[in-house]
């Protein structure tokens, strides 16, 4: 499936990233911004993620199947690299040299031949003043499947008298490929492990035998895993 990502550069040096990939807790607003900021060599605070814009014609996909970073996330990098090349051409005109004589780093285009430099933010400002619209770049790509791997081992103790089961140790090893944010990945793994424990030990759709009425329809009477369910995780 093809994903498109649109970058718009504001006259104030900000970058808006338009994508159809919707975040439902995966932290796209952090990871997508980190990809764009790292590629452009700018502060991630200057990058804002705009999800499912109704006023932009984009092709994209939903967030199912753990594909967001491999799909839309990869296209964020494609779009940022394309933006650099487009900016290089604009900078060449500004500096009076050939595009091949322009280098880029940390948000600034420079040329040894011209002994001058111009920032990406300044180019965006000039473009907006001349054209009346923001400097924008569309990136797109069709990204195939990825094959992450992992192994999780749970150590449990079962009381033979009562059947009460405790998780006394949990070890998780995951090969996630290129990690954008270690804090987010670790948080997602921790949350998934606890959710799995909740499914094993307590989740149950309980119905009244006579009426068929759902009796576990709210969190008041539906099992939720607690903070003490898993003592330690490595």
MIDOSE-1310 file (N, C-alpha, C; in nm, 2 decimals, decimal comma, always signed):
residues 234
xxxx	+0,08/-0,12/+0,00/+0,00/+0,00/+0,00/+0,09/+0,13/+0,00; +0,04/+0,23/-0,07/+0,11/+0,35/-0,08/+0,07/+0,45/+0,03; +0,17/+0,52/+0,08/+0,15/+0,63/+0,18/+0,21/+0,76/+0,12; +0,14/+0,87/+0,15/+0,19/+1,00/+0,11/+0,20/+1,08/+0,24
xxxx	+0,30/+1,17/+0,24/+0,32/+1,26/+0,35/+0,35/+1,39/+0,29; +0,28/+1,50/+0,34/+0,30/+1,63/+0,29/+0,37/+1,72/+0,39; +0,48/+1,78/+0,36/+0,55/+1,87/+0,45/+0,52/+2,02/+0,40; +0,49/+2,10/+0,50/+0,47/+2,24/+0,47/+0,56/+2,32/+0,56
xxxx	+0,64/+2,41/+0,50/+0,74/+2,49/+0,58/+0,68/+2,63/+0,61; +0,67/+2,66/+0,73/+0,62/+2,79/+0,77/+0,73/+2,90/+0,76; +0,68/+3,02/+0,75/+0,78/+3,14/+0,74/+0,85/+3,16/+0,88; +0,80/+3,10/+0,98/+0,86/+3,11/+1,11/+0,96/+3,00/+1,14
xxxx	+0,98/+2,91/+1,05/+1,08/+2,80/+1,07/+1,01/+2,67/+1,11; +0,88/+2,67/+1,13/+0,81/+2,55/+1,17/+0,79/+2,46/+1,05; +0,76/+2,33/+1,08/+0,73/+2,23/+0,97/+0,61/+2,16/+1,01; +0,51/+2,16/+0,92/+0,39/+2,08/+0,95/+0,39/+1,96/+0,86
xxxx	+0,36/+1,84/+0,93/+0,37/+1,71/+0,86/+0,23/+1,66/+0,85; +0,17/+1,65/+0,73/+0,04/+1,60/+0,71/+0,04/+1,45/+0,67; -0,04/+1,37/+0,74/-0,04/+1,23/+0,72/-0,18/+1,17/+0,75; -0,21/+1,06/+0,68/-0,34/+1,00/+0,71/-0,33/+0,89/+0,81
xxxx	-0,21/+0,86/+0,86/-0,19/+0,76/+0,97/-0,24/+0,82/+1,10; -0,34/+0,76/+1,16/-0,40/+0,81/+1,28/-0,34/+0,75/+1,40; -0,30/+0,83/+1,50/-0,24/+0,77/+1,63/-0,36/+0,74/+1,72; -0,35/+0,62/+1,78/-0,45/+0,58/+1,88/-0,37/+0,54/+2,01
xxxx	-0,26/+0,61/+2,03/-0,17/+0,58/+2,14/-0,03/+0,54/+2,11; +0,00/+0,53/+1,98/+0,13/+0,49/+1,93/+0,23/+0,60/+1,93; +0,19/+0,72/+1,96/+0,28/+0,84/+1,97/+0,34/+0,88/+1,84; +0,26/+0,88/+1,74/+0,30/+0,93/+1,61/+0,35/+1,08/+1,62
xxxx	+0,28/+1,15/+1,70/+0,32/+1,30/+1,72/+0,46/+1,31/+1,77; +0,51/+1,21/+1,83/+0,65/+1,21/+1,87/+0,75/+1,15/+1,77; +0,72/+1,03/+1,73/+0,81/+0,95/+1,65/+0,82/+1,01/+1,51; +0,70/+1,04/+1,45/+0,71/+1,10/+1,31/+0,79/+1,23/+1,31
xxxx	+0,76/+1,31/+1,42/+0,83/+1,44/+1,43/+0,98/+1,42/+1,44; +1,02/+1,31/+1,52/+1,16/+1,28/+1,54/+1,23/+1,24/+1,40; +1,16/+1,17/+1,32/+1,21/+1,13/+1,19/+1,24/+1,25/+1,10; +1,14/+1,33/+1,09/+1,15/+1,45/+1,01/+1,26/+1,55/+1,06
xxxx	+1,26/+1,57/+1,19/+1,35/+1,66/+1,25/+1,50/+1,61/+1,24; +1,52/+1,48/+1,26/+1,65/+1,42/+1,25/+1,70/+1,43/+1,11; +1,61/+1,40/+1,01/+1,65/+1,41/+0,87/+1,69/+1,55/+0,83; +1,61/+1,65/+0,87/+1,63/+1,79/+0,84/+1,74/+1,85/+0,93
xxxx	+1,77/+1,79/+1,04/+1,87/+1,84/+1,13/+1,82/+1,96/+1,20; +1,70/+1,96/+1,24/+1,64/+2,07/+1,32/+1,58/+2,02/+1,45; +1,54/+2,11/+1,54/+1,48/+2,07/+1,66/+1,34/+2,01/+1,64; +1,31/+1,90/+1,71/+1,19/+1,83/+1,69/+1,07/+1,92/+1,74
xxxx	+1,10/+2,02/+1,83/+0,99/+2,11/+1,87/+0,94/+2,19/+1,76; +1,01/+2,20/+1,65/+0,96/+2,29/+1,54/+0,88/+2,21/+1,44; +0,86/+2,08/+1,47/+0,78/+1,99/+1,38/+0,65/+1,95/+1,44; +0,54/+1,98/+1,37/+0,40/+1,94/+1,42/+0,34/+1,84/+1,33
xxxx	+0,28/+1,74/+1,38/+0,21/+1,63/+1,30/+0,07/+1,67/+1,29; +0,01/+1,67/+1,17/-0,13/+1,70/+1,14/-0,19/+1,57/+1,08; -0,28/+1,51/+1,16/-0,33/+1,38/+1,12/-0,47/+1,39/+1,05; -0,48/+1,32/+0,94/-0,60/+1,32/+0,86/-0,66/+1,46/+0,83
xxxx	-0,58/+1,54/+0,76/-0,63/+1,68/+0,73/-0,74/+1,67/+0,62; -0,85/+1,73/+0,65/-0,96/+1,73/+0,55/-0,94/+1,82/+0,43; -0,85/+1,91/+0,44/-0,82/+2,01/+0,34/-0,70/+1,98/+0,25; -0,65/+1,85/+0,27/-0,53/+1,81/+0,19/-0,57/+1,68/+0,12
xxxx	-0,54/+1,67/-0,01/-0,56/+1,55/-0,08/-0,45/+1,45/-0,07; -0,46/+1,35/+0,02/-0,35/+1,26/+0,04/-0,40/+1,12/+0,02; -0,30/+1,03/-0,01/-0,33/+0,89/-0,02/-0,26/+0,83/+0,10; -0,32/+0,74/+0,17/-0,26/+0,68/+0,29/-0,34/+0,56/+0,34
xxxx	-0,29/+0,51/+0,46/-0,35/+0,39/+0,51/-0,37/+0,41/+0,66; -0,46/+0,32/+0,71/-0,49/+0,33/+0,86/-0,37/+0,28/+0,94; -0,39/+0,27/+1,07/-0,28/+0,24/+1,16/-0,28/+0,09/+1,20; -0,35/+0,00/+1,13/-0,36/-0,14/+1,17/-0,23/-0,22/+1,13
xxxx	-0,22/-0,33/+1,20/-0,11/-0,42/+1,17/+0,03/-0,37/+1,20; +0,04/-0,28/+1,29/+0,17/-0,23/+1,34/+0,26/-0,18/+1,22; +0,19/-0,11/+1,12/+0,26/-0,07/+1,00/+0,29/+0,08/+1,00; +0,25/+0,15/+1,10/+0,26/+0,30/+1,09/+0,41/+0,35/+1,07
xxxx	+0,50/+0,30/+1,15/+0,64/+0,35/+1,14/+0,70/+0,30/+1,01; +0,68/+0,17/+0,98/+0,74/+0,12/+0,85/+0,68/+0,18/+0,73; +0,55/+0,22/+0,74/+0,48/+0,28/+0,62/+0,50/+0,43/+0,62; +0,41/+0,50/+0,70/+0,40/+0,65/+0,70/+0,53/+0,70/+0,76
xxxx	+0,59/+0,63/+0,86/+0,71/+0,68/+0,92/+0,83/+0,69/+0,82; +0,84/+0,58/+0,74/+0,94/+0,58/+0,64/+0,92/+0,69/+0,53; +0,80/+0,72/+0,50/+0,77/+0,82/+0,40/+0,79/+0,96/+0,46; +0,79/+0,97/+0,59/+0,83/+1,10/+0,65/+0,97/+1,13/+0,62
xxxx	+1,06/+1,03/+0,62/+1,20/+1,05/+0,59/+1,21/+1,07/+0,44; +1,14/+1,00/+0,35/+1,14/+1,03/+0,21/+1,10/+1,17/+0,18; +1,00/+1,22/+0,24/+0,96/+1,36/+0,22/+1,06/+1,46/+0,27; +1,12/+1,43/+0,38/+1,22/+1,52/+0,43/+1,35/+1,53/+0,34
xxxx	+1,39/+1,42/+0,29/+1,50/+1,41/+0,20/+1,47/+1,49/+0,07; +1,34/+1,47/+0,02/+1,30/+1,54/-0,10/+1,30/+1,69/-0,08; +1,26/+1,73/+0,05/+1,25/+1,87/+0,08/+1,39/+1,93/+0,08; +1,49/+1,85/+0,12/+1,63/+1,90/+0,12/+1,68/+1,93/-0,02
xxxx	+1,64/+1,84/-0,11/+1,68/+1,85/-0,25/+1,61/+1,97/-0,31; +1,48/+1,99/-0,28/+1,41/+2,11/-0,34/+1,47/+2,23/-0,28; +1,50/+2,23/-0,15/+1,56/+2,35/-0,09/+1,70/+2,38/-0,14; +1,77/+2,28/-0,18/+1,91/+2,30/-0,24/+1,90/+2,38/-0,37
xxxx	+1,80/+2,35/-0,45/+1,78/+2,42/-0,57/+1,74/+2,57/-0,55; +1,66/+2,59/-0,45/+1,62/+2,73/-0,41/+1,74/+2,80/-0,35; +1,82/+2,73/-0,27/+1,93/+2,80/-0,21/+2,04/+2,83/-0,32; +2,05/+2,75/-0,42/+2,15/+2,77/-0,53/+2,12/+2,90/-0,60
xxxx	+1,99/+2,93/-0,62/+1,95/+3,05/-0,68/+1,98/+3,17/-0,59; +1,95/+3,15/-0,46/+1,98/+3,26/-0,36/+2,13/+3,29/-0,35; +2,21/+3,18/-0,36/+2,35/+3,20/-0,34/+2,43/+3,23/-0,47; +2,36/+3,21/-0,58/+2,42/+3,24/-0,71/+2,52/+3,13/-0,75
xxxx	+2,49/+3,00/-0,72/+2,58/+2,89/-0,75/+2,50/+2,78/-0,81; +2,56/+2,67/-0,85/+2,49/+2,55/-0,90/+2,45/+2,47/-0,78; +2,34/+2,40/-0,79/+2,29/+2,31/-0,68/+2,40/+2,22/-0,63; +2,48/+2,17/-0,72/+2,59/+2,07/-0,68/+2,69/+2,14/-0,59
xxxx	+2,69/+2,27/-0,59/+2,79/+2,34/-0,50/+2,73/+2,38/-0,37; +2,60/+2,34/-0,34/+2,54/+2,37/-0,22/+2,53/+2,25/-0,12; +2,57/+2,27/+0,00/+2,57/+2,16/+0,10/+2,46/+2,20/+0,20; +2,42/+2,10/+0,28/+2,31/+2,12/+0,38/+2,35/+2,05/+0,51
xxxx	+2,32/+2,12/+0,62/+2,34/+2,06/+0,75/+2,27/+2,15/+0,85; +2,20/+2,08/+0,95/+2,14/+2,15/+1,06/+2,05/+2,27/+1,02; +1,97/+2,25/+0,92/+1,88/+2,35/+0,88/+1,94/+2,47/+0,80; +2,06/+2,46/+0,75/+2,12/+2,57/+0,68/+2,19/+2,51/+0,55
xxxx	+2,17/+2,59/+0,44/+2,23/+2,56/+0,31/+2,35/+2,66/+0,30; +2,46/+2,60/+0,26/+2,58/+2,68/+0,24/+2,66/+2,64/+0,12; +2,75/+2,73/+0,08/+2,84/+2,71/-0,04/+2,97/+2,77/-0,01; +3,07/+2,68/-0,03/+3,21/+2,73/-0,01/+3,25/+2,83/-0,13
xxxx	+3,19/+2,80/-0,24/+3,22/+2,89/-0,36/+3,17/+3,03/-0,34; +3,05/+3,04/-0,28/+2,99/+3,17/-0,26/+3,02/+3,23/-0,13; +3,08/+3,15/-0,04/+3,12/+3,19/+0,09/+3,00/+3,25/+0,17; +2,88/+3,20/+0,14/+2,76/+3,25/+0,20/+2,67/+3,13/+0,24
xxxx	+2,57/+3,16/+0,32/+2,47/+3,05/+0,36/+2,34/+3,11/+0,38; +2,24/+3,03/+0,38/+2,10/+3,07/+0,39/+2,02/+2,96/+0,46; +1,94/+2,99/+0,56/+1,87/+2,89/+0,64/+1,75/+2,84/+0,56; +1,70/+2,72/+0,59/+1,58/+2,66/+0,53/+1,46/+2,75/+0,57
xxxx	+1,46/+2,80/+0,69/+1,35/+2,89/+0,74/+1,34/+3,02/+0,65; +1,46/+3,07/+0,62/+1,46/+3,20/+0,54/+1,41/+3,17/+0,40; +1,45/+3,05/+0,34/+1,40/+3,02/+0,21/+1,25/+3,00/+0,21; +1,20/+2,94/+0,31/+1,06/+2,92/+0,32/+0,98/+3,05/+0,33
xxxx	+1,04/+3,14/+0,41/+0,98/+3,27/+0,42/+0,98/+3,35/+0,29; +1,09/+3,34/+0,22/+1,10/+3,41/+0,09/+1,00/+3,35/-0,01; +0,99/+3,22/-0,01/+0,89/+3,15/-0,10/+0,75/+3,19/-0,07; +0,71/+3,19/+0,06/+0,58/+3,23/+0,10/+0,55/+3,37/+0,05
xxxx	+0,64/+3,46/+0,06/+0,62/+3,60/+0,02/+0,61/+3,61/-0,13; +0,68/+3,54/-0,20/+0,68/+3,54/-0,35/+0,55/+3,47/-0,41; +0,53/+3,35/-0,36/+0,42/+3,27/-0,42/+0,29/+3,28/-0,35; +0,29/+3,34/-0,22/+0,16/+3,35/-0,15/+0,12/+3,22/-0,09
xxxx	+0,19/+3,12/-0,10/+0,16/+2,99/-0,04/+0,28/+2,93/+0,03; +0,27/+2,84/+0,13/+0,38/+2,79/+0,20/+0,47/+2,70/+0,11; +0,59/+2,69/+0,13/+0,68/+2,59/+0,06/+0,64/+2,46/+0,11; +0,60/+2,37/+0,01/+0,55/+2,24/+0,04/+0,62/+2,13/-0,04
xxxx	+0,63/+2,01/+0,01/+0,69/+1,90/-0,05/+0,61/+1,77/-0,02; +0,57/+1,70/-0,13/+0,50/+1,57/-0,11/+0,59/+1,45/-0,13; +0,59/+1,36/-0,03/+0,67/+1,24/-0,04/+0,58/+1,12/-0,04; +0,61/+1,02/-0,12/+0,53/+0,90/-0,12/+0,62/+0,78/-0,15
xxxx	+0,56/+0,66/-0,10/+0,63/+0,54/-0,12/+0,54/+0,42/-0,09; +0,57/+0,31/-0,14/+0,50/+0,18/-0,11/+0,60/+0,10/-0,03; +0,57/+0,07/+0,09/+0,67/+0,00/+0,18/+0,61/-0,14/+0,20; +0,70/-0,24/+0,19/+0,66/-0,37/+0,21/+0,65/-0,41/+0,36
xxxx	+0,64/-0,54/+0,38/+0,63/-0,59/+0,52/+0,77/-0,59/+0,59; +0,77/-0,59/+0,72/+0,88/-0,60/+0,80/+0,86/-0,73/+0,89; +0,97/-0,78/+0,94/+0,96/-0,91/+1,02/+1,03/-0,90/+1,15; +0,98/-0,82/+1,24/+1,04/-0,81/+1,38/+1,02/-0,95/+1,45
xxxx	+1,11/-0,97/+1,54/+1,11/-1,10/+1,61/+1,13/-1,07/+1,76; +1,07/-1,16/+1,84/+1,08/-1,15/+1,99/+1,06/-1,28/+2,06; +1,11/-1,28/+2,18/+1,08/-1,40/+2,27/+1,05/-1,35/+2,41; +0,94/-1,40/+2,46/+0,90/-1,36/+2,59/+0,88/-1,48/+2,68
xxxx	+0,94/-1,48/+2,80/+0,94/-1,59/+2,89/+0,88/-1,55/+3,03; +0,77/-1,61/+3,07/+0,71/-1,58/+3,20/+0,74/-1,69/+3,30; +0,78/-1,65/+3,42/+0,80/-1,75/+3,53/+0,69/-1,72/+3,63; +0,61/-1,83/+3,66/+0,50/-1,82/+3,75/+0,51/-1,92/+3,86
xxxx	+0,44/-1,89/+3,97/+0,43/-1,98/+4,08/+0,28/-2,00/+4,11; +0,24/-2,13/+4,12/+0,10/-2,16/+4,15/+0,09/-2,23/+4,28; +0,00/-2,18/+4,36/-0,03/-2,24/+4,50/-0,11/-2,36/+4,48; -0,06/-2,48/+4,51/-0,14/-2,60/+4,48/-0,26/-2,61/+4,57
xxxx	-0,27/-2,54/+4,68/-0,39/-2,55/+4,77/-0,50/-2,46/+4,71; -0,47/-2,34/+4,66/-0,57/-2,25/+4,62/-0,58/-2,22/+4,47; -0,47/-2,26/+4,40/-0,47/-2,23/+4,26/-0,43/-2,09/+4,23; -0,40/-2,01/+4,33/-0,36/-1,87/+4,30/-0,23/-1,87/+4,23
xxxx	-0,22/-1,79/+4,13/-0,10/-1,79/+4,04/-0,04/-1,65/+4,05; +0,09/-1,64/+4,06/+0,17/-1,52/+4,06/+0,27/-1,52/+3,96; +0,29/-1,41/+3,89/+0,40/-1,39/+3,80/+0,52/-1,34/+3,88; +0,62/-1,42/+3,89/+0,74/-1,38/+3,98/+0,86/-1,33/+3,89
xxxx	+0,85/-1,35/+3,76/+0,96/-1,30/+3,68/+0,91/-1,30/+3,53; +0,96/-1,20/+3,46/+0,92/-1,19/+3,32/+1,04/-1,13/+3,24; +1,07/-1,21/+3,14/+1,19/-1,16/+3,05/+1,14/-1,15/+2,91; +1,17/-1,03/+2,85/+1,13/-1,01/+2,71/+1,25/-0,96/+2,63
xxxx	+1,27/-1,03/+2,52/+1,37/-0,99/+2,42/+1,31/-0,96/+2,29; +1,32/-0,84/+2,24/+1,26/-0,80/+2,11/+1,36/-0,74/+2,02; +1,36/-0,78/+1,89/+1,43/-0,72/+1,79/+1,34/-0,63/+1,71; +1,34/-0,50/+1,73/+1,25/-0,41/+1,67/+1,31/-0,34/+1,55
xxxx	+1,43/-0,38/+1,51/+1,49/-0,30/+1,40/+1,54/-0,17/+1,45; +1,53/-0,07/+1,36/+1,57/+0,07/+1,40/+1,47/+0,13/+1,50; +1,52/+0,16/+1,62/+1,43/+0,21/+1,72/+1,44/+0,37/+1,71; +1,32/+0,43/+1,69/+1,31/+0,58/+1,69/+1,32/+0,64/+1,83
xxxx	+1,24/+0,58/+1,92/+1,23/+0,63/+2,06/+1,24/+0,51/+2,15; +1,34/+0,50/+2,22/+1,36/+0,38/+2,31/+1,25/+0,39/+2,42; +1,22/+0,51/+2,47/+1,12/+0,52/+2,58/+0,98/+0,48/+2,53; +0,95/+0,51/+2,41/+0,82/+0,47/+2,36/+0,81/+0,32/+2,33
xxxx	+0,92/+0,26/+2,28/+0,92/+0,12/+2,25/+0,91/+0,04/+2,38; +0,99/+0,08/+2,48/+0,98/+0,01/+2,61/+0,85/+0,02/+2,67; +0,79/+0,14/+2,66/+0,65/+0,16/+2,72/+0,55/+0,07/+2,65; +0,56/+0,06/+2,52/+0,47/-0,02/+2,44/+0,48/-0,17/+2,48
xxxx	+0,61/-0,21/+2,50/+0,63/-0,35/+2,54/+0,58/-0,38/+2,68; +0,60/-0,29/+2,77/+0,55/-0,30/+2,91/+0,40/-0,31/+2,91; +0,34/-0,22/+2,83/+0,19/-0,22/+2,83/+0,13/-0,34/+2,77; +0,20/-0,39/+2,66/+0,15/-0,51/+2,60/+0,16/-0,63/+2,69
xxxx	+0,27/-0,64/+2,77/+0,29/-0,75/+2,86/+0,18/-0,75/+2,97; +0,15/-0,64/+3,02/+0,05/-0,63/+3,13/-0,09/-0,65/+3,07; -0,11/-0,61/+2,95/-0,24/-0,64/+2,88/-0,25/-0,79/+2,86; -0,15/-0,85/+2,82/-0,15/-1,00/+2,80/-0,18/-1,07/+2,93
xxxx	-0,12/-1,02/+3,04/-0,14/-1,08/+3,17/-0,29/-1,07/+3,21; -0,34/-0,95/+3,18/-0,48/-0,92/+3,21/-0,57/-1,02/+3,13; -0,54/-1,04/+3,01/-0,62/-1,14/+2,93/-0,61/-1,28/+2,98; -0,49/-1,32/+3,03/-0,48/-1,46/+3,08/-0,55/-1,48/+3,21
xxxx	-0,53/-1,38/+3,30/-0,58/-1,40/+3,44/-0,72/-1,35/+3,47; -0,77/-1,27/+3,39/-0,90/-1,21/+3,44/-1,00/-1,17/+3,34; -0,96/-1,14/+3,21/-1,06/-1,09/+3,12/-1,16/-1,20/+3,08; -1,29/-1,17/+3,09/-1,40/-1,27/+3,07/-1,53/-1,19/+3,04
xxxx	-1,59/-1,22/+2,93/-1,72/-1,17/+2,90/-1,82/-1,25/+2,97; -1,88/-1,20/+3,08/-1,98/-1,28/+3,16/-2,12/-1,24/+3,12; -2,21/-1,34/+3,09/-2,34/-1,31/+3,05/-2,44/-1,39/+3,14; -2,56/-1,33/+3,16/-2,66/-1,40/+3,24/-2,71/-1,51/+3,16
xxxx	-2,72/-1,63/+3,22/-2,76/-1,75/+3,15/-2,90/-1,74/+3,09; -2,99/-1,68/+3,17/-3,13/-1,67/+3,14/-3,16/-1,57/+3,03; -3,11/-1,45/+3,06/-3,15/-1,33/+2,97/-3,04/-1,30/+2,86; -2,92/-1,35/+2,88/-2,82/-1,31/+2,78/-2,76/-1,18/+2,80
xxxx	-2,80/-1,11/+2,92/-2,75/-0,98/+2,95/-2,60/-0,98/+2,98; -2,52/-0,89/+2,92/-2,38/-0,88/+2,95/-2,37/-0,83/+3,09; -2,29/-0,90/+3,18/-2,28/-0,86/+3,32/-2,14/-0,80/+3,34; -2,05/-0,80/+3,25/-1,92/-0,74/+3,26/-1,90/-0,63/+3,16
xxxx	-2,00/-0,54/+3,15/-2,00/-0,44/+3,05/-1,93/-0,31/+3,08; -1,88/-0,29/+3,20/-1,81/-0,17/+3,24/-1,68/-0,20/+3,32; -1,59/-0,11/+3,34/-1,47/-0,13/+3,42/-1,50/-0,14/+3,56; -1,63/-0,12/+3,61/-1,67/-0,14/+3,74/-1,67/-0,29/+3,78
xxxx	-1,71/-0,37/+3,68/-1,72/-0,51/+3,70/-1,64/-0,60/+3,60; -1,54/-0,54/+3,53/-1,46/-0,60/+3,43/-1,32/-0,60/+3,49; -1,25/-0,72/+3,48/-1,12/-0,73/+3,54/-1,02/-0,64/+3,47; -0,94/-0,57/+3,55/-0,84/-0,48/+3,50/-0,71/-0,52/+3,57
xxxx	-0,60/-0,54/+3,49/-0,47/-0,57/+3,55/-0,42/-0,46/+3,64; -0,36/-0,49/+3,76/-0,31/-0,39/+3,85/-0,16/-0,38/+3,84; -0,11/-0,27/+3,90/+0,03/-0,24/+3,89/+0,12/-0,35/+3,95; +0,06/-0,42/+4,05/+0,14/-0,52/+4,12/+0,13/-0,66/+4,06
xxxx	+0,07/-0,67/+3,94/+0,05/-0,80/+3,88/+0,18/-0,86/+3,84; +0,27/-0,78/+3,78/+0,40/-0,83/+3,74/+0,51/-0,76/+3,83; +0,58/-0,84/+3,91/+0,67/-0,78/+4,00/+0,79/-0,72/+3,94; +0,85/-0,79/+3,83/+0,96/-0,73/+3,77/+0,97/-0,78/+3,62
xx	+1,03/-0,70/+3,54/+1,04/-0,72/+3,40/+1,18/-0,69/+3,35; +1,24/-0,78/+3,28/+1,38/-0,76/+3,23/+1,37/-0,74/+3,08
